[in-house]
């Protein structure tokens, strides 16, 4: 089994093309599910923000793109009309600011008439140490 380094687990995904070769290899697997939710690559961690909005079910989940390992967490977005067939919409929260530079963790979603607001827990590493925040 692969031993992951900290650098590998916390590598920043700069664009979707970086994971295309991994995805192309994964979709050929006999163990790949044919329905329900499955990440395009990597680790599908905690589902978050499961809401019905604008005629679709929306599910967001923590995602580490590099492998089945805990590391830098993104939020991935997927939608369904029937809760069986899911369409991947892509990364919706990237840990790319000072406030979430060590990942976007557990949270929820709040649908309103005009928007879906996402709330999530972040960990920030600064020169003075670790801090935790809730971000909207």
Secondary structure, DSSP 8 states (H G I E B T S, - for coil): -----HHHHT-----GGGGHHHHHHHTT-TT--SSS---SSSEEEEEEEEEEETTEEEEEEEEETTSSS--S-EEEEEEESSSSS-EEEEEEE---SGGGTT-EEEEEEEE-SS-EEEEEEEEEEETTEEEEEEE-
